[in-house]
């Protein structure tokens, strides 16, 4: 299409959630290899500090740090009311996403382009009253690994580009993140999913040709974060914070159910007590007061970050009480 006298190529961004930088190196991936030969491949990406699906994807689509855009967790939460909503339940809740930062969909629309989001985090929200031209949001029971559906989704998007003249579309897949969490990154089932992803990319390449988009569609395939193997009992116990302090008496609110990152709001007047109890509690746990969080994390300046932030070493899982 023409925009202000210039030819504008269409753009498709596909994210495969949790695709670690080297997942294509121990599996035969002929279609990914073809993309590398014909295009450009980054050696790796550096995700933002909070390496969860929603925060990291929203950093990608806004180009802003998490302390700027305010999506600092997969869960929508309120540390005063104690509200916690699961990842998929947040997708239509504009009050979680709309914090004054414009995602690329809206910026492009304001420049006269037509945009769509297919299951991409944040696509279903309104931004200062503006919504994405077309947004499909994952249902709570959406299957993550149905290969037939994966291919159908690509064909639907190709139709958006050709029959409806969309300019920019983001397409999201929940694998290999799900298999990575369920089985671990070294498990054979992860390799099966990588082969499926490669076949899906093969379907994409054929679809681009079939829909006559070869000369006018750019494609970026990316991810939001990597994955590491969690150290398990009996060799290594998860880090249970209740082992180090009277948890319920000292803590008003926490978010500690996503691996190695956690946040705590102590009860009134108990911040120093909680900090002192945890700061040297475990050799594989780092504890920060909010005002001491390293600037390089780019999270501290947001009101949603709680007074105490916890970071486990690679492979260590944090929990408040009991087992996950």
Buried (B, 14 or more C-beta within 10 A) or exposed (E): BEEEEEEBEBBBBBBBBBBBBEBBEEBEBEBBBBBEEEEEEEEEBEBBBBBBBBBBBBBBBBEBBBBBBBBBBBBBBEBEEEEBBEBBEBBBEBEBBBBEBBBBBBBBBEEEBBBBBBBBBBBBBBBEEBBBBBBBBBEEEEEBBEEEEBBEBBEBBBEBBBEEEBBBBBBBBBBBBBBBBEBBBEBEBBBBBBEBBBBBBBBBBEBBEEBEBEEBBEBEBBBBBBBBEBBEEEEEBBBBBEEBBEBEEBBBBBBBBBBBBBBBBBBEEBBEBBBEBBBEBBEBBEBBBBEEBEEEBBBBEBEBBBBBBBBBEEBBBBBBEEEE
